[in-house]
Amino acid sequence: MIMSSLHSFIRELKATVVSALLALVVLSALLCALVPVRAQQLAALADSGVNAKPAAPVEAPRPKRIAPLRTSELPDGARIMITADAALDDYSAYREGDNFFVLLPRANASAVQRDLASVRRLVGVRVEQRGADALVSFQLTSGTTAHVKQNFNRLDVILSAQDPQGQPTPTPTPQQNGGANVETKNIDKSSPPSAAKDSVEAPPDRSAATPPASDNPTGTTNTPVPSASMVVGAKGRPALPPEKANPVRIPRFETAPVIDGKLDDAVWKTAAVFKDFYQIQPGDNIAPSKPTDAYIGYDAHYLYFAFHCYDDPTKVRATIAKRDNVFGEDNVRVLLDTFNDQRKAYVLGWNPLGVQQDGITTADGNTDYSVDIVMESKGMLTDDGFVVEVAIPFKSLRYEAGKNKLWGIHIWRNIDRLNDELDSWVPISRDISGNLNQEGHITGLEGISTERTLELIPSITVSETGRRVHAFPPAPFPQMSAPVVDTGRFVNRPIKADIGLTAKYSLTPTVTLDFAYNPDFAQVEADATVVTANQRFPIFFEEKRPFFLEGKDIFDTNNTVVHTRAIIDPDFAAKLTGKRGRNTFGLILASDNAPGNFSEDELDERRRDIISEPDPVVRQQKQAAFQDLLDNINGRNALIGVLRLKHDVGRESTVGMFATSYNFIQHHNQLIGFDGRFKTNPTTVVGFEVIGTTLRDCTRDFSTAALQLGCFNKKGFAYSYIYDVTKRHYGWTFNGNGRTRDYRADVGFTQRTNTNNAFLAGRISNDPKPKAKFISWRLQDFMYSDFDWQGRQQDWTNGTNFNFTFAGQTYLFIGTNIGYERLFAQEFGGQFAGQDQERQARHKAILFELDKTFSKKYSGFIFMNDRHGAFDFDFGAGPRFPRVSLAALGQREVQAAGFCEGEHQPAACLGLQDPGPGTEFDIDAGFTYQPTNALRTSLNYTKARLRRYDTGLIAFDDNIYVLRATYQFTRFTFARARIDYDTLASSVRGQFLLGYTPNPGTAFYIGYNDDLNRNGFNPFSGRLEPGFRRNGRVFFIKATYLIRRSFGG
């Protein structure tokens, strides 16, 4: 028996290893075929002048051919037409003195004539071929203005007389297709730009070809620029001063600054300076309320940032908060697009005391703050505001290295008390969808160390647990005449120690390999307590485990085909993620111990079920199923694989594929899909996703180990789509998704199958008025419908939402909706009580929310939902709220009368489900009190109640209270307490934690968690127990330590 099991294990292990190697070979082949780029090390050698064998030539895109210029007369000037054999939407234009320039990326202008005679307001034309780009310059007569209008493959350069009254002040976001010729003005350091000084909307389109970087390391200037004008972008993109439109060259520091928050190192005087910010929220590219200066420099190993934020220091909102918790107070943030692909960027933020915030943001606007990187920061309040200094190791980032590489960048400052004001170094246009496609650029990061980095994080967790278990073993007691009442007993388990290791190796600055052996995934913060009553579908919980957070955005899809919490307890896991050129990839392999891991308590429960079964035939079947569990399921692991590939198309579009595999004994689930996201113009996004799944299952239910004869095979299909238009004052979206009945994604998360959803919404809003008491409003009307694959409508809803923003950080939401819901018996076990096998209900609801920040110390919110016609699905809500449907009440009556004994029982004894409508009322409220910079407290309250129409009884009434308190002794040392009280479950959960976290990867925790019942029901006897009774507790000590070493470079 042992040898047979050993041989079986070896065969399975060999098959797993072969599958993993094949997956790696396929991935490597795909990367070699798709990625025509050099390795980062070759790029570094080329930068340093070392001879290296050149890479194989790559065929470049065919350049656009420019036709001879055409001209026509206008009443006060002339029109010059530039025509090409391809679209010219990537042009840029700017003016210097009497010369007006049009840059045409990847264009051949050899056919453009240099001499245009008899053209009004034009002295001459000059054409230069700058590498693959063409630069056409027009010498203008005195007093002539010029701007460009673009129509697919034609540019119209309009020459006209200058207004004798002077230049008009453009609006913050001009609606014309081209930009006007707007001269920059002298800007004083203490007086940021106003709408009249620098009226801009958003950066020009610089993704294709960018003008040469300025040699001046200063990002903007305080001195007049008499001959320089705004750089004008295509398709209505805004004008920018050349010093912001052109990439800013970052100087290399000879000495490293001391990160102490003082900004007194002489090296900062050589840094690139970024100033003259624009208020983009709530204002629309107007003058900020307070000036900001940002500084950037670098050396071979670090990227340095410094910020000088001018303000009254007594009004600055800053606390010693935990990492990432800098919302609700002043902060500065940098969005760093290290691949310059406008699809993903690091979000790096700091509050005035240097508390760090880090995450990843994507082109669709989603930001994940669960990512942590190693960096050093220090902030300090000063007489004129606050200063923050930062040093980020390059080895903490993924990036493309090499000469003349561009990085995209946004620099933002948030002033919380001023209606959550957000200031940006470059303006953001509300006429353009997205932020990353409106970023500025930096360059000059050359000679960066390309060393490989190895990170090792050993961990140890020592814990002592106790829990309430059955008082008696699973054995019959024939000598007892009276039934045994098992009230349970509390058992303390022996001290347990878990040791694990996590490793991360940077193969290149863009590719990382992660590996974990027996990883310690003990969570120091449990999932939030949520309402589970009357929940028809699974509840989604976010991933919190550090190992799976690296590169998490790569695996995100609309249908959530990868949700790593499905990998519950891996013995080992490996992950390869990165980007090479235009290709992004991710690979996960894991062996999960959870599906076949049954504790002794779980096995005892199954033994009790067998012993208590009165029917001898059923008892024998259960015994056989239990033996099959012991022989074939218990102790076995699930093998999981995930593959993700994405390819950048054009400037802002992406196509990709993904595949997952879940294999446990004779249960095999495979999934493959394709997706795409396309930016068709600055305001429109189109996306799609199609998925196919297969399932072969020979063991029907692992939770009960019930047997079945033979195997079944199922195939499923899923899809999603979106068409979204976002403009300044309005927008609309049409999206949807669907999954067939047999769709199965074991590595992902699925709420519902056999359904299709179509959603349509339109929205309008006003231009915010930052100085008014009533700042802005937004109106949204939406409609959605669900229907199954048989064509039957499941529900529809039509609603209207109003959002209002007032001065003093006050936000009001009012919503209303009406709709219809339909239930089918097939979704509830096959049969409803009574003759009607489907149920319908019309519903209507009104929603209300108010959020208010009163001061630095106080803030709060309240949300309410009153819905009439909401379904009670007749699940019941535990012993405190049993089922209250007509069918359930009838069952209890006939049972009490003794009619449910014997062979012939009435139908009421079956207790079939009987869903019915009722009135639902929900509240979600919270209040935060922060008496000092170090102490933060909050109290949250959630209520959910439903009363049925037919019986007038309450189906459930759940009240959840959550009290939290955190005291930060320092930025890295804290004490945290949390108490959750759930009235429906009669449970009180306490969590107490003392932690020291000097950097991501190094941590020390001492914690205690407690789980009690208060006036609840005994889980074994079902009897009411007054007072407090403990269900379980755990005391733990957890320590991890980051060991970081670099090689080469």
N, C-alpha and C positions, 0 to 999 in steps of 0.2 A: 504493500500500500504506500509506504513512504517513498520507495524507489519510483513507483509509478507517478506519484505526485511530483517528485523531483524532476523526472524526465519531462512531465507536462509543463512544469514551470520553465525548464531550460528551453523547450521548444517555443513557448510563448515569448520568453525574453529574446531569443534569437529573432523571432518574427518582428518583435518591436524594434530591435536595433536595426534590422534590415530596412524596415519601413522608415525609420528616422533618417538613416543614411540616404535612402532614395529621395526622401523629401529634401534633404540638404543638397543633394546633387542636382535635383530639378531646380531648386531655388538658385543655385550657383549658375546653372546654365542660363536661366532666365535673366539673371543679372548681367552675365557676360554678353548676352544677346541684346539687352535693352539699354545698357549703360555705356555709351561711347565716350568715356571720360578717363583721365589719368588718375592714378592713385594720389592721395594727398602727399605722400612722401616725394613723388616726382615733382609735384607742384612746388614743394618747398625747395627741392634742389634747383629747379629752374629759377626761383626767386633769388637764390643765393649765387647764381652764376655758374653753378657746377654743370658741366656738360652731361647731358643724358640723351639716350636714344629717343628720338621724337616718336610720338604716338602715331599710329596709322591715320592718314588724312580722313576727315569726315566730310561728306558732301554737304556744302552749305546751301541754305535755301536760295532759290533763284531771285536775284535782285529785281526790284521794280524798275521798269523802264519809263523814264519821264519824257513826254512828248514835247515838241517845241511850244514855247509860251504863246498864249493868245491874249489879246488886249481888247478892251472896249471902253468907250468914254462914258463918264458919269457927269451929272450936272456940276459938281464941284471937284471932280478928280477923275480917277480911272480905276478900272478893274483889270487885274492881271490874273489869268487862269493857268494854274499848274495842273496838268492832267497826266495820269499814269495808267498802266495796264493792270493795276491792282489797287486795293483799298489803301487810302492815305490816312487812316484813322490813328496812326501812331506818330504823326508829325508833332513838332513843337516849334514855337516861334517866340522871338524876343527882340528887343530893340536896344541898341547902344548908340547914343547920339543921333546922328542923321542916317544911321544904317539900320535897316530892318532885316532880320535873319529868319529863314525858314529851314529847319533841319528835317531832312527826309531819311529816316533809317532804312538801311538795306536798299538803296536806290542807285541807279545809274543815270546820271544827268548829262551824259556826253552830247545828247541831241539838243540841249537847251542853248539857245543863242545868247551871246553875251551883249548884244547891242540891240536895244529896243528904241527905235527912233520915234520922236513926236509923241511920247507918252507924257501926259500932264503930271506934274508933281514928282517926276522920276528923273534922276540924273543919269543913272546907269545900273546895270545888273552884273553881278559877278557870281561865278559858279565854282565851287571847290569840291573835289572828291576826297573826302576824309575817310580813308579806308573803305569800308563797305557802305558808308553813308554819304549823302550829298547835302551840301550846305549852299543854299541860294541866298545871296544878300542883295538888297535893293538900297541904293543910295538915294535918299529923298531930298527934295527941296526944302528950304526952311519953312517952318510952319505947317508941315504936312504930318498927318497922323496915318497910321496903318493898322489894320487888323485883318484877321483871317476867318473865313467861313468855309466849312468843310462839308462836302456832299459826296460820300463814298469815295470815288477815285479822282475827285477834283477838289482843288483848293482855290478859293477866290481871295486874292490879296487886294483889299479895298484901300485905295489911297484917297484921302479927302483933306480938305482944309481944316485947320485947327480952329475950334470955337474961339472967337476973339474975346469972349468973356472968361476964358480959362476953362480948364478941364472940369467936367462935372464929377461929382463924387459918385462912384459906382455903388450899387447896392451890394450888401455882403455876398450875395450869391447871384451873379448876373445870369439871366436866362438865355442870353444870346448864345449862338453856337460858337462864336469865337470870342476872344477876350479883347477888351479895349486896351489902348496904350495908356497905362497909368504910371506916372513917375513916382518913385519913392521919395519920401521926405526925410528930413533930419529927425531922428528919434532919440530923445534923451533917455538915459538909463532909468531915471526915476519916473518917467512918463511913458508907459507902454503904448503900443500903436492903437489908435482909435480907428473907427470906420472911415474917417476922413483921411487918415494918414496912410494906412495900408489896408485897402479894401480888397479882401481876398476871399476865395470860396473854398478851394481845395487844391492840392498840388496838381501839376500837369501830369499827363500820362508819360511816365519815364521808364516803363518796363521794357521797352524795346531798345531804344538807344538814348543815352544820356549825355548831355554836354560834358566836356572835360571838367574834372574837379577843380575847384578853386585852390590856388596855392596859399591863399590866406587861411590860416587855421581857424579863424573866427567864423562861426556859423552865421552871424548877422553882424551888422555894423551900426555904430552910433553916429558915424560921420556922414555928411551928405554924399549922395551918389548922383551927381548932376546929370550924367549921361546914361545911366543905367535905367532900364524900364523893367516892367514885370515880364516874366516869361509866361507865355500864353499856351495853354494846352489844348488838345483836340476835344471835340464833342462837348463843348460847354464847360470843360474843366477850367478852374479858376486861374487867375494870374498870380504869379509869385515873384518876389525879388530874386534876381539871379543867384544871390548867395544862399537862398533856401531851395531854389529849384535845382541848382547844381549839387552834386554830391559834395559833402564837406569832408575834407581830408583830415584825418585824425593824426595828430603828431605823436611821435614816439617819445616816451619819457626816458631821460637818462638816469634818473633816480626815482625810486618808488616813493609815493607820498605816504605819510603816516595816517592811518585810518583812525582818526580821533574826533572827527566832527568839528574841527576848528578851521579848516580851509586856510591855514597859515603857511603851508609848505610853498617854497618858491617855485616848485615844479608846476603848480597849478597855473602860474602866469603864462606858461607855454601851451596850455591846453586849448582845444577848440571850444569856443564859447557859443552857446545857443541861448538866444534871448528874444525879446519882442514876440511874446506869446499872444495867442488869440483865445478869447473865451468862446468855447463851442457848446457849452451847456451852463445855464439855460439860454444864454445869448447865442447868436448866430454869427460867429467869427467877428466879434466886436472886441473892444479893448477889455482886457482882464481887469478885475478889481485891484489886484496886487501884482507887481512885477516879479518875474522869476528869471534867474540866470542858471544855466546848466553848463557843466564842464565835462569834457571827455578826453582821455588820453589812454595810452597803452604802453606795455613793454612786452617782452617775449612771452611772459607767462600770465599776465593779468590785464583785464580791461577795467579802467578806472572811471567812475562817475562821481561828480560832486554837484550839489544843488544849493543855491542860495535863494531862499524863498522869503521875500520881504513881506512883513506883516507886523501887527502889534502883538508882541509875544504873549501878552496877557489874554489874548483872544484865540490863540492857536489851540486847537483841540488835539491832544496827544496823550496817550496812556502807555503804560508798560504792558502791552497786550501780548497774547500768545501769537505765535507765527501765523501769518495769513489773516489774522483778525484785525485788519487796519481799516476796514470799512466803518463808516460812522464817525470818522475823525480825519484830520488833514493828512495828506499823503502825496508823494510823488511817485510816478510810475514810468517805466520805459518798456515799450513794446519793441522787441529786438527780433527782426526777421533775418536770421543768420544765413538763409539760403536765397534771400531776395526773390522769393517766388510768390509772395503776396497770398500765401495759403495758410501759413502757420507762423506763429511768433511766440517767443518767450514773453511772459508778463512778469516784470521784475519791479516790485514796489517796496517803499519804505515809508514809515510814518516819521514825524519830526524827531523821534528818539532813536531812529534806526531800526525799529522792529521790522522784520522782513516779511515780504509777501512774494510768492512766486507761483507761476502756473504756466499753462499753455493756452493760447487763444487761436481759433481757427477762422477761416474766411467767412464762415456762416455766422460768426458772432458768438459762438459757444466758448466759454472759458472754464478750464478745469484747474482749480487751485490746489488739488491734492498732490501735485508734483512739487518736490523739494529739491533744490540744488544747493551745493556748498558755496557760500560766499561770505564776505566779511563786510560789516556795515556799522556805522556809528553816527548818531544824530545828536544835535544839541540845540537848545533854544538860545537865541542871541538877542541883543538889544534891538535889532531891526528885523526879527523874524526867527528863522531857524536855518541850520546848515546840516546837510547829510553828506557823508563821504562813503564810497562803496568801492570794494575791490572784488572782482569776479574772476576766478581762475578760468582760463580758456578751456581747461580740461573738464570744467563743469558744464560746458556748452557743446552742442553739436553744431558744426559750422563748416562752410566751404572756405578753405584756405587758398592763397595764391595771390599773385600780383594783380592789382587793379580790380579785385573782387569788390562787389558792392553789397552792403547790408542795408536792409530797410530799417527805419527807426521812427517811432513816435515817442515824444517826450511829453508827458501830461502832469499836470498838478491839480489836485483836488482840494478845494477850500470848502469844508463841510458846512460851516455855519452860514455861508452866503448862498443859501438855496442849493447846496451841493454843487457849487460851481466847478466846472472842469475847464482847464486851460490847456492849450496844445501849442507846441512849437510850430507846427504847420496847421493850417486851417482844415476843417473837415466839412465837406459839402453835404448838405441834406438832400441834394438832388442826385446823389450817387449812393448806391447801395454798397455798404461795407466800409471798413476802416483801413484794413491792410493795403487795399488798392489805392489809398491816398497817403501813403507814408512818405517821409523824407528818406534821404540816403546818406550813408557815410562810407568812406573808402580810406585807403592808405594803411590798412591793417596788414602789414607785410612783415615777413621775418618772424611770424608767430611760431612758437615751438609746436611741432607736430608729434610730440611724444605720446606714446601709448600709456594709458592709465589702468592700473589694476586696483580695484577696491574689494576688500574683504571685510565682511561684517559678521563676525561670530556672535552668537546670541545664546543666552542661558536664561531660562525661566524656572524658578523654583516656586511651587505652589502647594498649598494644603487646602483641600476642599472637603465639604460636608454636604449631605443632602438627605432629604427625607425619602425613605424607601418603604417597601412593604414590611410589615411586622413579621409575617410568616413566610416560610419558603413555599414554593409552588408544589404542594403535595396535598392529597385529600386527607380528611380527618374523619374516618368512619366511626370512631368511638364517640364523637360529639353528636348529641341529638339536636342541639340548637345551632343555627347558622353562625359561622365565625364572622365577627365584625373586625375588619382589619383597619385600624386607625393609623397604621404606619409607625415608623420609628426613625430617628435621626442617626445617621452613621457618619463618622469622620474617617475620611480616607487617608492612607499613608502619604507622607510628603513625596512629591513627585518632581523630578528634574528633567527638563527638556533642553537638549543642546542642538543647535542648528548652525548652518553656515550659508551665507549669501555672498555671491561673488559677482562682480561686474568688471568686464574687460573692454576697453575702448580699442577696437581693432583699428579704427581710423577716427579722425574727428567727427565723422558722420555715421559710423556704424558701431553698435554696442552689442556685446554678448553678455547675457545675464544667466546665472545658474544658481539654483538653490537646492541644498540637500537638507532634508528634514527641517524645512524652514519654520521659524517661530512666527506663527500668524496670530498669536494671542492679541486681541484688540484691547487697547487701554481705554477705549471709549466705545461703549456698546451702542447698538442701533437705537434710534429714538423710539419711544413708546408711541404706537399709532393705534387708531381705531380699527379693529378687525371684525367687528360685528357686521353682519349682512354684506360681507365682501364676497362678491361672486367670482372674482378673478384674482390671481396672485398679486401681491404687493411688491413693488420694486424697491430694493435697497442698494445704495451706492457701494461701489468697491472702495475699501479703505486700506487694504494691505499694500505696503510699500513695494513689494516685488512686482506686483501687477500694474502699478501706476506708471512705471517707466514706459514711455511710448504708447500709453493707453489710447491717445487720440488716433493712432494709426488704425486701430481695430474698430473704431466707432462706425456704425452704419445706421440707417433709418429704422430698420427692423430689429436692431440689437441682436444680430446673429452671434455676437461674442459678448458674453457677460461673465467675466472671470470668477464671479462668486459661484458659478456652477462648478468650478474646481475647488472643492470644499476643503480637503485635507491632503495636499500632495506630499508624497514621500520625497519626490524630486520634481523639479521643473526647470526647463531651459527656455530661453527667449533670445531671439536675434532680431534687432530692429535697427533701422537706419534709412539713410537717403543717399543715393548716388546720382548725380546729375538731375534728371527729371523724374527719377524713379524712387518711390518710397516702398519699403517692404517690411514685413513683420512675420515672425515664425514663433510659435509656442508649442512646446512638447511637454507633457506632464503625465505623471502617474498618480492617480487620486486614490487614496486609501479609504475614503468615506463610504462609497456605495456598499462595500463588503465588510464594513467595520460595525459589528453588533456588540454592544456592551452586555455584560452579564444581566443587568437589569432588563434590557430589552429581550434577551433570550428567556428570562424568567416570565415575562409577560406573555410570551407565546406559549410557554408551558402551562401557565394558568388557564389560558384560553382553551387549550386542548383538554385539560382536566375538567373544566366546567362545562364542556359540551355534552348535553344529555343524549343526543342522537349518536349511537355507536358507529353508524356508517360515516357520518360527517366527522366524527372524532378520528376515525381511521384515516380519512382523507387529510385532515389537518396534521396528523402525525407524520404521514408520508411527506407532506409539503415541508414540515419542519426539518425532517431528516435531510431532505434535498437542500435546504438552506445551509445546514451544517456541513454537508459534504461538498457542495458545489459553489456556494455563494460566500459564506463567511470567510473572511480573510483575503478575499480576492480584490485586486485593484482595477480601476477603470483607466484606460489609456486614452489620452486626449491629444489632439493635434489641431493647430490653427495656422492657416497661411493667408497672408494679406499682401496684395500688390496694388500700387497706385501709380499712375503715370500722368504727369502734368501735360496739359494740352493748351497751347497758346499762353496768354498772359495770366488768365484767372480761371481756367477750366481744368477738370480732372476726370479721368476714367480709371476704373479699377476692377479687380476681381478679388474674391475671397472664398475660402473653403474651410470647413471644419469637419472633424471626425471624432466621434465618441464611441468607444468600444468597451463593453463590460460583459464578459463571459459570452453569452449568445445573443447579446443585444448590441446592434450595430446601427448607428445613425450617421449618415454622411450628408453634407450640405455643400453646395457650390452656388455662387452668385456673381453678378456683375452690376456695377453701378457707375454713375457719372454725374458730374455737376458742371454746368456750363453757364458762364457769364456772357450772355448774348449782347448786352450793351451795359452802360454804367448803372442802369436801374433794374435790370431784369436778370433773374436767375432761373434756370431750368434744371431739374434733376430727375433721376430715375433709379430704380433698383429692381432687379428680377432675381429670383432665388428658386432653386429646385432642391428638394430633399428626398432621401430614401431612408427607410427604416426596415430592418429585419430583426424580428424579436421572437425568441423562442421561450422566453420567461416573462409571463404577462405582467406580473406585479411584484417588484422586488420588496416593497414594504411589507407584504404579507407572505411572500414566497409561494403564492398560489400556483398550482401546476396547470399546464395546458397541453393538449395534444398537438404536436406539430408546431410549425412556425408560421408567422404571417409576414408579408411584405407590403409596405405601404409607400406611396410616392406622394409628395406634396409640392405645392407651389405657393410663392408669395411675391408680392410686388409693392412698390410705392412710387409716387411721382409728386412733383411740385412744380408749379409755375408761379413765381412771385415777382411782383413789380413794386418797387419802393421809390417814391418821389418825395419832393419837399413837403407838400401839403396833403398828399393822398397816396394811397397804395392799395393793392389788392393781391390776394393769393388764392390759388386753387390747388389743393393737394389731396392726396388720398393714399390708401394702402389696402391690402387684402391678403388673406391667408386661407388656403383650402382646409377642409376638415382634417386631412392626414398630414398637414404640414407639421414638421417636428424639428426643433433646433435645441438639442440637449446641451450644447455649449453656450447657448444664448438665453434670452428671456422672451417668453411669449405670454401675453395675457389672454388672448382669445383666438380661436381658430374658426373656420367656416364663417368668415365675415368679410365684408368689404366696407370701406369707409370713404366717403367723398365730403370734402370740406371746402367751403367757399366763404371768403370774408373780404370786406372792403373797409377802408379806414380813411378818415380825414382829420386834419389837425390845423392849428393856427401857427403863426410865427410867435414864439415865446417872447414875452416882454419882461426881461430880467429885473427891471426896476419897479414893476407894478405889483400890487398886492395879489392880483389874479394873473399868474404868469402864463399858463397855457391850458389848453383843453385838447382832448382827443376823443373822437367818436368812432366806434367800430360796430359794424353789423355783420353777423355771421350766420351761416346755416350749414348743418351737416346731416348726413344720412348714413345709416348702417343697413346693409342687406346681406343675406347669406347667398351661397352659391346656387341655391335653388330659386333665387329671384325673390324671396320673401323679405319684406322690409322688417328690420329688427327695431330700429328707432329712427327718429329724426328730431332735430331741434333747431329753432330759429331764435336768435337773441340779439340784444343791443347792449353795448357797454359804453359808459361814459367815464373818462378819466380827467381829473382836474388837478392842477398844480398851483398851490398858493404860496405866497411868501412865508418865510419862517419854517421851511421844510415841512410843509403840510400837504398831504396827498389824499385825494378823495376818489373813491371808485364806487359807481352805482351801475348795476347791471340787472337786466331782466330777460327772461326767455320763456318760451312755450315749446311744447313738444309732445311726442307720442312714443311709447315703448311697447314692444310686443315680445312675449315669451312663448317658447315652444317646449312641450313636454320632453322632446328628445334631448334637450339640454339639461334636464333635471331627473335623469334616471329612467326616462321613457314614459312616465305616466303621472298625470296630476290627479288629485282627488276630484271626484265628480265626472261628469260627461264631457266637459269642455277641456280639450287638450292643448289649448293655447289661451293666453291671457293678454289683455290689452289695457292700457291706461294712458290717459292724456295728463300731462303735467305742466305746471307753470311755476316759475320761481322768481324771486327778487333777491339780489345780492348787494351787499354793502361792505365797504372797507374804508377805514380811516387810519392813516399813518401820520405820526407827529413826533418830531424831535424838539423837545422843549428847550433843552440846553445841553451842555456837555455832560451833565449828570443824569438827565431824565429823557427817556424816549418810550414810546409805546405804540401799539397798533391794536385794531380790533376788526375782525371779519365776521359777517353773519350771512347765513343762507337760509331762507324760508321757502321750502319747496312743497307744493301740493301735488299729489299724484305720484309720489315716489313709491317704488315697489318695495314691499317686504318680501324677500325671497323665501321666507319660512324656514330658515336654517336654525332658528333659535340662537340664543346668545349665552349659553352656559346655564348652570343651575339657578342663577339669579333671575334670568329672563328666559324661561322655556318658551317653546313655540306657542303662539297665541292665535293661530289661524282657526277657522271654523272646523277644519279637519282635525287639527290637533286637540281642540277642546272636545270634539266628539269622541276621539280615541280615548281620552282620559275618562270620559263618562262611561263608555262601555267597558273599559278595563275595571273601573271601580265597581261596576255592577256585576262583574264576573263573567261577561259574555265572551271574553277573549281566551277562554280556556277550552280545551278539547279540540276535536278535529274540525268541526264546522263552526267557523268564526265569521262574523259579519265583516263587510268590506271596511267598516270604520276602524277595525282593529289593525289594519295595515299601516295606518298613519302616513298615507301618501302626502307629498308636499302640496301645499295649497297657497301659492303666491297671491298677494293682493296689494292694492295700493293703499297709501296712507299719507300722512303729513310728516315731513322731515324737517328738523330744525338743527342747524349746525352753528357753532361759535368757535372761533380761534382767536385768542387774544394773548397779548404779552406786554410786559412792562419791564424796562431795564433801568437799574439804578446803579450809578457809578460814583460813589462818594469821594474816592481818591483816585489818583492815577494808577494805583496798583490793584485796587479792589473793584471787581465787577460782579454784580448780582442781577439775576433776572428771574421772573416768575411767568410761566406760560400756562394757559388754560385752554383745553379743548373739550368741546361738548358735542355729542351726536345723539339725537333722539328721534325715534320714529313711532308714530301711533297709527294703527290700522283703522280704516274706515269701517270694515264690516263688523268687527267685534268691539271697536272702541278701546282696545287694550294697547298698552305700550309694548312694542316688539323688542325694543332695547333702549337703554338710556345710559350712555357711557360718558364719564367725566374724568379727564386726565389732567393732573396737576404736575408740573415739572418745575422744581426749584433748583437753580444753579448758582454757584458762587465760585469765583476764581480769584486767588490772590497771587500776584506776580512779585515774588521777592526781588528778582532781577529779570532781565530779558530771557534767561535760560532756566531759572528755577521757579517753580510754581507749586501751589497746592490747589486742588480742585475738588469740589463736592457737588454731587447731584442726587436728588431724591425725586423719584417718579411715583405718583400714586394714581392707580387706575381703579375706579369704583366698580366697573363692570367685572373685572377679574378679581377684585378685592385684594389687589397686590400692592405692596410697597417695595420698591427696589432702591437700594442705596448704593452709590458708587463714590469711593473716596480715593484720591490719588495724589501722591507727592512725586514730582518729576523733576529731572534735570536733563535738558536737551541742548547741549552747546552747539550742535550742528546736526544736519540730517545724517543719520547713520549711527551716531553716538548718543546713547540715552541711558538713563537709570530711573526705574520706577519702583515705587512701593505702593501697592494698592490693596483695597479691600472692597469686595462687592457682596451685597446681602440681598436676599429675596425672601420676603415675608408675606403672609396672608393677614389681613385685618378683617375680622368678622366675616371670614370666607368659608367656603365649603371644603371639607376634607377631600383631597384628590383620590383617596382610596375607598372611603366609606360613603362619601357623598353627603355626610352630615354637616350641619352648620357648626362652626367652631368660633366661639366668642373670643375677642381679644386678638393678640398677635401670635402667630404660629410660623416658625421658620421653615421654608421649603429648601433653601440651599444657601451656601455662602462659599466664598473663595478668598484666600489671602495669597498674594503673589509678590514676588520680587523678580523684576525683569531687568536685564542689562544687555546692551549691545555696544559694540565699539567699532568705529570706522578705522580701518587700516588702509591707507592710500599711498600707493607707490607709482612712480612714473618711470618709463623706460624709453630710451632713444630720444630723438628730437633735439 
